[in-house]
Every structure is written in structure tokens, then in C-alpha cells.
Amino acid sequence: MLPLSTRELPDKRKKISFLLLIVVILFCIPFFWSSPNHYNLGGDDSRLYLYSPYEWLHNVALYSWFDISGISSYNPQQFSFPFVILLALLQKIFFFLNIQKLAWGLTLSFGFFSIYLFIEELLQDKNNLNSTISAAIGGLLYVFFPLIFYIDWPQPLYNLYAIAVFPSFLWFFLKAVNNADVRYLLGGAVVSALFSLVIVNFPWFLPFAIGAFIFLVLYCFLIEENKGRLGFYLLLYVLFSILFNLFWIIPLLHSILFGGFASEATVGGGVKEAALNVIHSVAPSMNIFDTLCGLLSRELIFGWNWPQKVIAKYTFNFSAFSALLPGVIFLSLLIRQGKVRTKKLLVIFSLITVILAYLQTVNIGGWGVKLFDWLIYTVPWWTMLRNFFSKVPIAYGIFFSITIGIAVFHVLERINKQKIKRIFVAGLIVVILVQALPFIFGRVNALPVYNADIPLNRNIIVPDYYRETTEYIKKLRVGRVLTLPMTFATWSIFKSSCGKGLYVGSSPIKVFTGKDDFNGKMGFERISGLPELIIDAYQKDANVLGYVFGKLGVRYMLYNTQMEKLPEVLKTGWLWEYETLSNNKSIKSILSSVANERLAVFGPLEIYKINDEFFLPHIYPAKKASVVKGDISALMSLSEGIDLDKSDVLFFEKNETTKGKGIFSDEGRIEGGNNPEIVFKKINPTKFSVEIKNAKHPFWLVFNERFHEDWNIYKTQISDANTLRNDELSSYSQFGVKESEYRLQFAPQDFKFLFLKPMDLQHKVANAYANAWYIEPENFEKSNNFSFVIYFLPQSFFYLGLLISVFSMLLSVIFMIVYSIKRRS
């Protein structure tokens, strides 16, 4: 045991042992939450990157810009690849451990340690035992902060890792300033790149950035004597962090500036109105007293019937004890004597805590909501904080815990009697641990799915039959998958192989197979009206439904017969809004109409293939194109003059066209000439090589990927025919199309496409979602035989940023080595 004496310097070995004991205990906590082979999966963030990091990296992280569905998370995912690489390495080394529990254990350990280090660095009194005890209390309070385990642990998103990472950013910077050592800035920048996925979580990063900014300003003017160094180091820190994160910053900026997914997600139509609706419906349920005690407002939890109410009942029974924590801050502010530096730090962090308490609560008198309304209308991207009660807890927990740590130190410095000091410290630890018991014993991790009254949670073992199914689908290679039943959220559902776990979340098909699942998208780019279209087509005519599937590139249907046995509570409400697509009788009727061939059965999962007459290749020439008035819903009211089976491609008037003027005839159709011979090969999801033979007349080339203006065609030299033909994967004789076998190739050298000029071809939305180019042989040196590449340009921005980031890191490593040698000499 360490003696609690202000005069006695802590023995270094005892101090290290003391801290190591805490870190090890925290690391072990998640391993007791469930059985070793259970994973907590599902929800908005499927967490499948933890279940299978290599497959996530291979099938999702590097190429995730444009997939129609089944991405299993929000697009894009390039920012996740350094972290997933780390997970894959950890899984390879610690193959005997559950990688999710390993990641969560490290999050708790380093969350504690980063707060501990920062508080100790702030106090600048490492040889004082009071400093050690105070920093440890601050670290324990942070990782066991009720607001954080209420909000961020039950459905853990990427932002969960911010628990460890955000405080480390502060420590690296303060350590660099205090020691005049640039290496710490480089270390913090490397951490920011490795955990770039927490920075991209802007709604969580923004409150932390606000708190950090206020800290830096006040610290500079009230405490730091060398203001020039602080400012210079801050500029360096930002510069290093930007350089190391360009691999995702460059493509993200491109997406924002040119109307990509990020622009739609943040400032798209109706975002501000949606934000105001959330604020005015939730804010009245919040109160400042619960927030200052580190609790989520009881009115919100119980009034909205959250699953968290099962643990909130426990924590609110001890809410009187929670009031002791802000009481410590108030007590320390009353103590006039003590170090001037400590008192200034106390004032700074108390002020930040109050500001973040406002952002967490909003409902602070009538002015609170009005101010938030003004921020939404005035500050760009402030709409991302519309769910303020779930976005601020980590930032609030960081600065609240630091404030408590400083306050405890200030109080301990003024207590002379060792007995009182021990009682004071023990009391705080008891309060922290008692509040944290539901979290420590894993009740937060086992909260029910969607409804607090059913005994189903997200701790599952992925069934063997599901992995067998996905391995089978992976070998099929050609075409997309449609999973049935189809839910309103386009989520997949399956039971754990044992226990009461249930997977409810984004489809794992994309992660496990690399294929798209039309019923698997959780993001902003899902095809609008697709379920309604399928229902209408089914009700009208089986052939109509078949040709709709064909136009969308659906080749296989995965039918989960297990859905009939799910609890009724999951079959009602928003999740099962499409009754036709979740009713087994209707599904069987759909299958018998368009997919007579059942390929395989694995447990409750059945795999069907769409009839050959309906399926269209990934790339094909259109013999005939038809113009349809309206949008995709107009498919159900087509005039008899336009037959789906006779029109290889449909153009809808309501879809925007991009390059070139329309060339449609007054009759609204184009008669094509002979079909050219086409051979294509998928290099990776962003690049396709195409060879055309015997193209004597113009034709529409249809490319079955989600439409985007940045899909471009680039001329290439005519390739050797055997290069594509000798490894044939599929042949479609009715179109004269052959598809070559492929293996995904990561091609960072393709950043060269940024400097190449694409062909100026008419590029239009085909079949309400795909791409189509009007190909005229005269544009290819007037030759009937030519080749080209179809390439998605934003991938080059990723490659360019990646090359700059890697090069910057290599230079920084060289600099750190040289700098260290010089300092030692």
C-alpha cells in the first residue's frame, strides 16, 4: 500500500505497480461480460470489423465509395483502414483472445492512463503522492463515468475508441510544450492517423474540440509563460496531424465540395429542420442537476422507455452519492490557500465543464434552447449535434474527470491529517465504484435489443450455417444478393447459434463475401423506393418483378426462414413495415415467380438464383434504350409501348443527366445496331478493364454500379485479347459479353488518373441507379476494336492522400531518430 503522505515521495516501483494493477484490472473487465466466443454485434455500426478485421479490410475499408448496398456501415470507410490493420495484426498475434474484448479492454486501460498522464502533467508535481492519487481518481472516474456507459457502451460505435484517444491528444501536446520536445507532437499525430475513425466521427469530436480550444486559450493567457512556444507547437501539431491524415481528408473534402455523401449527410435538404425537431422534443426532458452529477436525465431514460432504464434504476438509487462529485469541485473552489497554478487550472476546467454541461443539457432556462437554435442556423455542421445528449458525454466526461482530479489534488494539499485524507480518498473511490457496478458486471453490454421487456441482446456467436452460407456465396462471384425478409431499416436479422443473442444490423454479406446485399445498406445512399418498387412489381406481374431484379443486377436471393420464429415484438413497428417482404407466404411466392432454382440450403438459410432470362451482366451493350416519364416508380405504370423485356436500358426523365446533351428521339427510344463483342474484367471495385470488338455502330454501354458523376472512361491501348479471354469467369451469349476472372488488386499507383483526361462521353443515369455511356466508335480513332478503363476518380484522391501520409510518416520517423541522437549527444 502507498502511504498517503504529502511529504513522503512515492517509491517509483510502488507507483508503477499501483498503476499497473489498475490498468490490468480495467483491461480484464470486458472479458467477464460474456462467454469468450461471444461478440457484441449489430446496430448502426455492425462492429463486424472486430469480428473479422481481415475481411473488413479486404472487402470494405479500401473500396467503399459507391456500393449500392451492404456496406455494413456508413460510406466511405477509408478512414478505418489503419485501425483495422492494427486489429488484424492483434488478431494474428493474440489468436487465442476475443479481439473485441481485447479492443475494449485496451480502451478502458488507455482511457484511464491517458487521463492520469494528462492530470499529472498539468499538476507538474509527479513526485508528490497527492498528484498520483488525484490523477488516478480522475482516470477511474472517467472510464466509469455513468454518462459514458449509459450512452456509448450499449451500442458502441467507432466513437467508443475516443475514450482512450481524445485525452491522449491533450497529453501529447502538453508534454511537448512542457519538455520542448517536438517528438511528442509527432507521436500524437501518429495516434490521430491510427485512430482517424474517431476524428471522422465529427459529432463526437466537435464537443471535445470546443473544450480543447477553450483550454488552450485560457492556459495560454493564464498559465503558460512561453506563449510563443505554445502557439508554434500548436501549429506544428495541427500540420503534422493533417499531413498524417490526408489519406481520408482529401477524399472527404472532395465529397463535401462536390456534393458527395458527406455533403448530403451534413447539409442536405431538411437536415436543419430535423435537428430542430430533435432539439425541441428531447431538450424538455433534460435537467442540469443530473448532468452535473454525471448522469443522463432520468426524464429522458424513463420517459422515452430506453433499454438503459434497467441499469438507470440502480444508478439513480445512489444519485445522492453522485452529488458528492460536483461537491468536491465546489469545496475546492472555496479553498483560498494553495498553489496559484492549481487554482487557475481549477477555474479553467470548471468553466469548460460548465460549458459542456450546457451542451449536454441544452435545457437551461429559456435561453438555452434558443441559443442552440441559433447555433444550428448559424454554425456550419452544428446540425451534427442534433442528438446532443448522445454526442457530448465523452467530451464532458474528459473535462469533468480532469476537473475532479485537480479538485481532489487541491483538497488533499490542504488536509494535514492522514486519517481524514484516507477517508476522503476512500469515499470518492467507493462512490465511483458503486455507481459503476452495472458497467463492471456487464449489464450495460447485455442490454436488450430495442425493447427492455424481451430477453434478447447483441452478444452472439455467428452460427456455423451463416458462415457456410457466405462462403458458398463468395464462390458464386457474379451478381448481387437480395436478402429476404426485407426490413424497413434494410437490416439483416439472425439468431445466435446459442444463448439469447440476436444480430439486428447491417448485412454481413458485404463483409464476408465482398458482394452487395440490397437489403443490407445502412447509410445515406440506399436506392429510394426500392422496397415499394419490389412490392408493386410483385403485385403486378411476376415477369415485371423479374426484369426489375435484372435491371438492378440482383442474381441471388438469400431467404432466411428463421424469421417466422422471431419474437412478435420484432415483427411489429418500423422494423417490419414492409409486411409483403417479411411475410413467408409472400416471399415463397416471389421466389417461385423469379427464382425457381434453389442452389443450396444451410440450416434456415436458402439460396436461390434469379432465372437466367432476367439477369443482366455487370457491363453490357444495350440493343434498345427507352425513355420513361417520371422516376423509378414509373416502372409500375409503363405504357404498353415500352416492354421491360425488350428495352435493355431505361432512362427516367426525372433523373438528372450529366455530361452531354440528350440524344433521345421523339419516340423515346433508340434502335441499336449490331451488338459489339465485349470482354471486361474487374480489377477492383473502383476499376474495370473493358475491351470492345467489332463495334460498327454507336451503342449505350450500361455499367451496373450506382450512378456517380465521377465514374469516368479513360482510353487505353488495345490489350492482348488472350489477357482477358484466357481466364473467363462467365459468358452472356445473348449480349455478346464475357466476364474475366479477377482477384482484387490494391493499386495506389492509380493516383495517376488525377492527371489524365477522361473521355468526353454522354454519361447518364440508367435504370434509375446505374451508369450508361453513349459509345461511338469514331471517338476511338475510328476503329471498331478498342479498349478502355472505367474508373472511379475519388479513389485516386484516397491514393494520393495515402502516399502523402505515408511519406510524411517516414520523414517523421527519420526526424525522430536524428533528433533523439542529437539530444543524447
HUGINOR-V189900 format. One record per residue. N is the residue number from 1. RES is the residue in one letter. PHI is phi in whole degrees, 0 to 359 (NA if undefined). PSI is psi in whole degrees, 0 to 359 (999 if undefined). OMEGA is omega as a letter, one per 20 degrees, with the letter a starting at -180 (* if undefined). Layout:
N/RES/PHI/PSI/OMEGA, N/RES/PHI/PSI/OMEGA
This chain:
1/M/NA/143/r, 2/L/274/133/r, 3/P/288/142/r, 4/L/267/72/r, 5/S/237/133/a, 6/T/287/336/a, 7/R/271/331/a, 8/E/278/122/r, 9/L/288/137/a, 10/P/291/135/r, 11/D/296/131/a, 12/K/298/319/r, 13/R/294/319/r, 14/K/295/321/r, 15/K/297/314/r, 16/I/296/318/r, 17/S/297/319/r, 18/F/300/312/a, 19/L/291/320/a, 20/L/297/322/r, 21/L/298/315/r, 22/I/297/314/a, 23/V/299/317/a, 24/V/294/317/r, 25/I/298/315/r, 26/L/297/319/r, 27/F/298/325/a, 28/C/281/340/a, 29/I/307/308/a, 30/P/298/338/a, 31/F/288/348/r, 32/F/257/3/a, 33/W/284/331/a, 34/S/201/178/a, 35/S/298/152/a, 36/P/304/328/a, 37/N/262/12/r, 38/H/269/142/r, 39/Y/238/142/r, 40/N/270/106/a, 41/L/230/159/r, 42/G/112/183/r, 43/G/83/193/a, 44/D/303/319/r, 45/D/251/110/a, 46/S/296/338/a, 47/R/63/21/r, 48/L/291/343/r, 49/Y/294/337/r, 50/L/276/326/a, 51/Y/290/318/a, 52/S/215/80/a, 53/P/299/324/a, 54/Y/295/315/a, 55/E/294/323/r, 56/W/298/316/r, 57/L/296/315/a, 58/H/289/320/a, 59/N/258/345/a, 60/V/233/303/a, 61/A/298/322/a, 62/L/275/335/a, 63/Y/223/87/a, 64/S/222/33/a, 65/W/278/323/b, 66/F/223/1/a, 67/D/305/140/a, 68/I/296/321/a, 69/S/200/177/r, 70/G/72/21/a, 71/I/283/346/r, 72/S/65/14/r, 73/S/185/179/a, 74/Y/287/145/r, 75/N/279/155/h, 76/P/277/180/a, 77/Q/237/13/a, 78/Q/303/327/a, 79/F/295/342/a, 80/S/272/348/a, 81/F/293/325/r, 82/P/295/321/r, 83/F/292/320/a, 84/V/291/326/r, 85/I/301/316/r, 86/L/300/316/r, 87/L/299/318/r, 88/A/298/320/r, 89/L/294/317/r, 90/L/298/320/r, 91/Q/295/325/r, 92/K/292/320/a, 93/I/283/310/a, 94/F/258/58/a, 95/F/297/341/a, 96/F/272/357/a, 97/L/250/153/r, 98/N/288/116/a, 99/I/295/330/r, 100/Q/292/314/r, 101/K/294/326/r, 102/L/298/314/a, 103/A/296/319/a, 104/W/289/322/r, 105/G/297/318/r, 106/L/294/326/r, 107/T/298/316/r, 108/L/293/314/a, 109/S/298/310/a, 110/F/284/335/r, 111/G/297/314/r, 112/F/298/312/a, 113/F/292/324/a, 114/S/292/320/r, 115/I/293/318/r, 116/Y/302/310/a, 117/L/298/320/a, 118/F/293/316/r, 119/I/297/317/a, 120/E/295/323/r, 121/E/292/325/r, 122/L/296/314/a, 123/L/287/336/r, 124/Q/52/43/a, 125/D/214/60/a, 126/K/292/338/r, 127/N/273/2/r, 128/N/264/124/a, 129/L/297/327/r, 130/N/300/324/r, 131/S/295/317/r, 132/T/298/313/a, 133/I/295/317/a, 134/S/295/317/r, 135/A/295/322/r, 136/A/294/319/r, 137/I/297/317/r, 138/G/300/318/r, 139/G/294/318/r, 140/L/295/316/r, 141/L/301/321/a, 142/Y/295/309/a, 143/V/288/340/r, 144/F/252/22/a, 145/F/292/120/a, 146/P/305/318/r, 147/L/303/322/a, 148/I/287/315/a, 149/F/281/346/r, 150/Y/290/313/a, 151/I/263/312/a, 152/D/267/339/a, 153/W/270/327/a, 154/P/299/321/r, 155/Q/231/72/a, 156/P/295/121/r, 157/L/261/186/r, 158/Y/303/327/a, 159/N/298/346/r, 160/L/304/324/a, 161/Y/288/348/r, 162/A/296/337/r, 163/I/306/320/r, 164/A/269/326/a, 165/V/278/315/a, 166/F/303/311/r, 167/P/296/330/a, 168/S/294/327/r, 169/F/302/318/r, 170/L/294/317/a, 171/W/295/314/r, 172/F/303/317/a, 173/F/291/312/a, 174/L/295/323/r, 175/K/297/318/r, 176/A/297/317/a, 177/V/294/314/a, 178/N/294/329/a, 179/N/254/2/a, 180/A/50/49/a, 181/D/231/110/a, 182/V/294/338/a, 183/R/301/327/r, 184/Y/293/327/r, 185/L/296/318/r, 186/L/296/321/r, 187/G/297/317/r, 188/G/295/323/r, 189/A/293/322/r, 190/V/297/316/r, 191/V/299/321/r, 192/S/297/325/r, 193/A/286/319/a, 194/L/297/322/r, 195/F/249/41/r, 196/S/300/336/a, 197/L/296/339/r, 198/V/275/335/r, 199/I/285/321/r, 200/V/296/335/r, 201/N/287/71/a, 202/F/303/320/a, 203/P/300/332/r, 204/W/270/328/a, 205/F/287/326/a, 206/L/300/310/r, 207/P/300/322/r, 208/F/295/318/r, 209/A/297/323/r, 210/I/296/312/r, 211/G/297/318/a, 212/A/294/321/r, 213/F/296/315/r, 214/I/298/318/r, 215/F/301/312/a, 216/L/297/319/a, 217/V/296/309/a, 218/L/291/322/r, 219/Y/297/321/a, 220/C/295/316/a, 221/F/275/333/a, 222/L/258/335/a, 223/I/233/305/a, 224/E/295/125/a, 225/E/278/322/a, 226/N/269/77/a, 227/K/294/326/r, 228/G/298/317/r, 229/R/296/317/a, 230/L/300/314/r, 231/G/296/316/r, 232/F/296/317/r, 233/Y/294/326/r, 234/L/296/317/r, 235/L/298/317/r, 236/L/298/317/a, 237/Y/300/314/r, 238/V/295/317/a, 239/L/297/312/r, 240/F/300/316/a, 241/S/297/320/r, 242/I/294/313/a, 243/L/301/317/a, 244/F/286/344/a, 245/N/248/13/a, 246/L/296/339/a, 247/F/299/336/r, 248/W/244/337/a, 249/I/293/316/a, 250/I/298/308/r, 251/P/295/329/r, 252/L/294/316/r, 253/L/298/321/r, 254/H/299/318/r, 255/S/295/321/a, 256/I/290/313/a, 257/L/289/332/a, 258/F/246/29/r, 259/G/72/31/r, 260/G/279/199/a, 261/F/300/321/a, 262/A/294/322/r, 263/S/296/317/a, 264/E/295/323/a, 265/A/286/332/a, 266/T/255/319/a, 267/V/233/19/r, 268/G/293/173/a, 269/G/301/135/r, 270/G/82/0/a, 271/V/293/316/a, 272/K/295/318/r, 273/E/296/319/r, 274/A/297/320/r, 275/A/297/317/r, 276/L/296/322/r, 277/N/298/318/r, 278/V/295/313/a, 279/I/302/312/a, 280/H/284/343/r, 281/S/269/330/a, 282/V/265/320/a, 283/A/307/319/r, 284/P/300/340/a, 285/S/273/358/a, 286/M/260/150/r, 287/N/218/146/a, 288/I/288/331/a, 289/F/296/313/r, 290/D/299/320/a, 291/T/297/316/r, 292/L/294/339/r, 293/C/270/2/r, 294/G/82/17/a, 295/L/248/154/r, 296/L/280/143/a, 297/S/304/129/a, 298/R/296/328/r, 299/E/297/325/a, 300/L/289/315/a, 301/I/294/310/a, 302/F/276/326/r, 303/G/292/326/a, 304/W/263/3/r, 305/N/56/48/r, 306/W/290/149/r, 307/P/303/333/a, 308/Q/296/351/a, 309/K/296/337/a, 310/V/291/334/r, 311/I/260/336/a, 312/A/295/326/r, 313/K/303/321/r, 314/Y/291/308/a, 315/T/295/326/a, 316/F/287/341/r, 317/N/294/338/a, 318/F/246/24/a, 319/S/297/333/r, 320/A/296/322/r, 321/F/294/324/r, 322/S/299/329/a, 323/A/294/344/r, 324/L/293/332/a, 325/L/292/305/r, 326/P/296/336/r, 327/G/297/325/r, 328/V/296/320/r, 329/I/297/315/a, 330/F/298/317/r, 331/L/298/316/a, 332/S/294/327/r, 333/L/291/335/r, 334/L/282/338/a, 335/I/284/117/a, 336/R/277/324/a, 337/Q/283/161/r, 338/G/128/178/a, 339/K/293/136/r, 340/V/298/318/a, 341/R/301/316/a, 342/T/297/317/a, 343/K/295/321/r, 344/K/295/317/r, 345/L/300/320/a, 346/L/297/317/r, 347/V/294/316/a, 348/I/301/308/a, 349/F/285/333/r, 350/S/295/319/r, 351/L/297/315/r, 352/I/298/319/r, 353/T/298/318/r, 354/V/296/317/r, 355/I/297/315/r, 356/L/290/330/r, 357/A/297/324/r, 358/Y/296/314/a, 359/L/297/329/r, 360/Q/285/331/a, 361/T/255/316/a, 362/V/64/315/a, 363/N/280/71/r, 364/I/242/83/a, 365/G/73/177/a, 366/G/294/332/a, 367/W/289/335/a, 368/G/298/310/a, 369/V/292/321/r, 370/K/298/320/r, 371/L/296/318/r, 372/F/294/321/r, 373/D/302/316/a, 374/W/297/319/r, 375/L/297/321/r, 376/I/297/318/a, 377/Y/283/335/a, 378/T/257/315/a, 379/V/269/123/r, 380/P/303/135/r, 381/W/72/2/r, 382/W/297/341/r, 383/T/299/338/r, 384/M/294/345/r, 385/L/263/20/a, 386/R/299/323/r, 387/N/269/60/a, 388/F/303/324/a, 389/F/295/340/r, 390/S/252/357/a, 391/K/255/338/a, 392/V/265/338/a, 393/P/308/319/a, 394/I/294/313/r, 395/A/297/317/r, 396/Y/297/318/r, 397/G/297/322/r, 398/I/299/306/a, 399/F/282/332/r, 400/F/296/314/a, 401/S/293/321/r, 402/I/296/318/r, 403/T/299/317/r, 404/I/298/316/a, 405/G/301/315/r, 406/I/294/319/a, 407/A/296/318/r, 408/V/298/316/r, 409/F/300/315/a, 410/H/299/320/r, 411/V/289/315/a, 412/L/300/326/r, 413/E/295/337/a, 414/R/260/354/r, 415/I/267/124/a, 416/N/264/328/a, 417/K/278/126/a, 418/Q/295/326/a, 419/K/295/315/r, 420/I/295/322/a, 421/K/297/318/r, 422/R/294/319/r, 423/I/297/317/a, 424/F/300/311/a, 425/V/294/315/r, 426/A/298/321/r, 427/G/298/317/r, 428/L/296/318/r, 429/I/296/320/r, 430/V/297/315/r, 431/V/301/314/a, 432/I/297/314/a, 433/L/289/320/r, 434/V/299/316/r, 435/Q/297/330/a, 436/A/270/358/a, 437/L/305/316/r, 438/P/300/325/r, 439/F/288/314/a, 440/I/300/321/a, 441/F/271/9/r, 442/G/82/13/a, 443/R/291/330/r, 444/V/294/320/a, 445/N/290/340/a, 446/A/252/21/r, 447/L/297/147/a, 448/P/296/155/r, 449/V/282/115/r, 450/Y/68/328/a, 451/N/221/126/a, 452/A/290/352/a, 453/D/260/0/r, 454/I/246/142/a, 455/P/275/43/r, 456/L/247/135/r, 457/N/228/180/a, 458/R/267/7/r, 459/N/278/108/a, 460/I/228/163/r, 461/I/248/121/r, 462/V/298/122/a, 463/P/298/149/r, 464/D/301/323/a, 465/Y/293/332/r, 466/Y/288/317/r, 467/R/293/324/r, 468/E/296/322/r, 469/T/296/313/a, 470/T/292/326/r, 471/E/295/324/r, 472/Y/293/315/a, 473/I/297/322/a, 474/K/301/323/a, 475/K/285/341/a, 476/L/290/329/r, 477/R/69/304/a, 478/V/269/133/r, 479/G/94/165/a, 480/R/262/172/a, 481/V/242/143/r, 482/L/239/116/r, 483/T/271/132/r, 484/L/236/144/j, 485/P/295/155/a, 486/M/254/122/a, 487/T/263/163/r, 488/F/297/325/r, 489/A/277/1/a, 490/T/51/45/r, 491/W/252/153/r, 492/S/267/152/r, 493/I/223/131/r, 494/F/205/155/a, 495/K/277/154/r, 496/S/293/153/r, 497/S/291/344/r, 498/C/204/160/a, 499/G/80/195/a, 500/K/251/28/r, 501/G/278/154/a, 502/L/216/130/r, 503/Y/270/120/r, 504/V/227/103/a, 505/G/179/192/a, 506/S/303/146/a, 507/S/298/131/r, 508/P/284/356/a, 509/I/305/313/a, 510/K/300/317/a, 511/V/292/316/a, 512/F/276/337/a, 513/T/237/339/a, 514/G/83/357/r, 515/K/267/159/r, 516/D/273/141/r, 517/D/244/115/a, 518/F/297/339/r, 519/N/256/32/a, 520/G/232/3/a, 521/K/281/136/r, 522/M/227/89/a, 523/G/184/201/a, 524/F/259/359/a, 525/E/243/22/r, 526/R/292/144/a, 527/I/296/120/a, 528/S/292/132/r, 529/G/82/6/a, 530/L/298/311/r, 531/P/300/317/r, 532/E/298/322/r, 533/L/298/315/a, 534/I/296/318/r, 535/I/297/313/a, 536/D/298/318/a, 537/A/296/318/r, 538/Y/298/318/a, 539/Q/287/338/a, 540/K/273/303/a, 541/D/196/138/a, 542/A/297/320/r, 543/N/295/321/r, 544/V/301/315/r, 545/L/298/318/r, 546/G/299/317/a, 547/Y/287/332/r, 548/V/297/313/r, 549/F/300/319/a, 550/G/297/316/r, 551/K/296/332/a, 552/L/270/359/r, 553/G/79/16/r, 554/V/285/126/r, 555/R/247/328/a, 556/Y/230/152/r, 557/M/236/129/r, 558/L/253/113/a, 559/Y/255/120/r, 560/N/261/100/a, 561/T/287/350/a, 562/Q/292/341/a, 563/M/299/330/a, 564/E/297/337/a, 565/K/263/4/r, 566/L/286/157/r, 567/P/301/143/a, 568/E/300/332/a, 569/V/298/334/r, 570/L/275/350/a, 571/K/264/6/r, 572/T/240/166/r, 573/G/80/200/a, 574/W/296/332/a, 575/L/293/326/a, 576/W/244/43/a, 577/E/294/328/a, 578/Y/272/83/a, 579/E/299/322/a, 580/T/297/323/a, 581/L/270/2/r, 582/S/238/3/r, 583/N/265/124/a, 584/N/299/325/a, 585/K/295/315/r, 586/S/294/319/a, 587/I/297/316/r, 588/K/297/323/r, 589/S/294/319/r, 590/I/298/315/a, 591/L/298/318/a, 592/S/293/338/a, 593/S/277/321/a, 594/V/238/350/a, 595/A/217/76/a, 596/N/288/336/a, 597/E/268/115/r, 598/R/268/118/a, 599/L/279/319/a, 600/A/197/159/r, 601/V/228/128/r, 602/F/231/103/a, 603/G/58/232/a, 604/P/277/2/a, 605/L/259/129/r, 606/E/240/135/a, 607/I/250/125/r, 608/Y/241/153/r, 609/K/249/132/r, 610/I/297/141/a, 611/N/305/140/a, 612/D/303/328/a, 613/E/296/340/a, 614/F/266/333/a, 615/F/284/139/r, 616/L/245/142/r, 617/P/296/167/r, 618/H/295/326/r, 619/I/228/129/a, 620/Y/204/155/r, 621/P/271/141/a, 622/A/265/121/r, 623/K/291/320/a, 624/K/220/134/r, 625/A/243/142/a, 626/S/234/145/r, 627/V/258/131/a, 628/V/244/133/r, 629/K/283/130/r, 630/G/106/203/r, 631/D/243/202/a, 632/I/299/330/r, 633/S/295/341/a, 634/A/292/347/r, 635/L/304/331/a, 636/M/276/354/a, 637/S/228/36/a, 638/L/291/144/r, 639/S/291/159/a, 640/E/293/346/r, 641/G/287/346/r, 642/I/241/113/a, 643/D/256/131/a, 644/L/301/325/a, 645/D/281/349/r, 646/K/252/351/r, 647/S/249/111/a, 648/D/287/337/r, 649/V/215/141/r, 650/L/242/137/r, 651/F/244/130/a, 652/F/257/132/a, 653/E/301/328/a, 654/K/281/347/r, 655/N/282/140/r, 656/E/288/141/r, 657/T/259/161/a, 658/T/242/283/a, 659/K/262/132/r, 660/G/84/165/r, 661/K/268/158/r, 662/G/294/144/a, 663/I/237/18/a, 664/F/288/144/r, 665/S/283/169/a, 666/D/298/331/a, 667/E/284/350/r, 668/G/78/26/r, 669/R/210/159/a, 670/I/236/125/r, 671/E/271/121/a, 672/G/273/165/r, 673/G/271/213/r, 674/N/290/154/r, 675/N/282/132/r, 676/P/285/167/r, 677/E/268/130/a, 678/I/234/133/r, 679/V/235/128/r, 680/F/227/157/a, 681/K/220/134/r, 682/K/276/116/r, 683/I/278/313/r, 684/N/200/176/a, 685/P/299/349/a, 686/T/251/2/a, 687/K/211/129/r, 688/F/228/132/r, 689/S/262/131/a, 690/V/230/136/r, 691/E/236/131/a, 692/I/247/134/r, 693/K/234/142/r, 694/N/58/45/r, 695/A/271/99/a, 696/K/264/344/a, 697/H/223/158/r, 698/P/298/153/r, 699/F/203/161/r, 700/W/270/127/r, 701/L/260/118/a, 702/V/261/134/a, 703/F/236/111/a, 704/N/279/61/r, 705/E/233/155/a, 706/R/306/135/a, 707/F/298/137/r, 708/H/206/140/a, 709/E/298/338/a, 710/D/270/4/r, 711/W/285/122/a, 712/N/229/159/r, 713/I/251/131/r, 714/Y/237/134/r, 715/K/294/145/r, 716/T/223/169/r, 717/Q/289/148/r, 718/I/299/123/a, 719/S/276/164/r, 720/D/294/126/a, 721/A/302/324/a, 722/N/294/336/a, 723/T/301/321/a, 724/L/265/330/a, 725/R/276/335/a, 726/N/286/345/a, 727/D/238/52/a, 728/E/297/134/r, 729/L/258/312/a, 730/S/213/154/r, 731/S/229/137/r, 732/Y/234/88/a, 733/S/296/328/a, 734/Q/294/339/r, 735/F/250/352/a, 736/G/69/35/a, 737/V/242/138/r, 738/K/233/139/r, 739/E/247/131/a, 740/S/270/153/r, 741/E/298/148/a, 742/Y/219/157/r, 743/R/229/133/a, 744/L/302/131/r, 745/Q/241/120/r, 746/F/281/121/a, 747/A/231/72/a, 748/P/299/341/r, 749/Q/293/348/a, 750/D/286/3/r, 751/F/297/346/r, 752/K/299/337/a, 753/F/296/342/r, 754/L/297/336/a, 755/F/251/6/r, 756/L/257/148/a, 757/K/266/122/r, 758/P/287/163/r, 759/M/288/143/a, 760/D/272/80/a, 761/L/248/156/r, 762/Q/291/126/a, 763/H/233/116/a, 764/K/228/163/r, 765/V/283/121/a, 766/A/251/140/r, 767/N/54/31/r, 768/A/72/0/r, 769/Y/208/333/a, 770/A/271/183/r, 771/N/253/146/r, 772/A/216/135/r, 773/W/241/142/r, 774/Y/271/111/a, 775/I/262/122/r, 776/E/243/120/a, 777/P/306/331/a, 778/E/295/341/r, 779/N/282/351/a, 780/F/245/64/a, 781/E/54/29/r, 782/K/54/36/a, 783/S/253/149/r, 784/N/278/344/a, 785/N/240/124/a, 786/F/200/170/r, 787/S/219/159/r, 788/F/200/172/r, 789/V/242/134/r, 790/I/264/121/a, 791/Y/224/143/r, 792/F/263/107/a, 793/L/301/320/a, 794/P/305/337/r, 795/Q/297/329/r, 796/S/291/327/r, 797/F/296/323/r, 798/F/296/313/r, 799/Y/299/315/a, 800/L/300/312/r, 801/G/298/322/r, 802/L/296/316/r, 803/L/297/317/r, 804/I/295/316/a, 805/S/297/314/a, 806/V/296/316/r, 807/F/298/319/r, 808/S/296/320/r, 809/M/293/320/r, 810/L/298/317/r, 811/L/297/322/a, 812/S/293/324/r, 813/V/296/315/r, 814/I/299/316/r, 815/F/299/316/a, 816/M/297/322/r, 817/I/294/311/a, 818/V/297/317/a, 819/Y/297/319/a, 820/S/294/319/r, 821/I/297/317/a, 822/K/294/320/r, 823/R/295/322/a, 824/R/290/325/a, 825/S/281/999/*
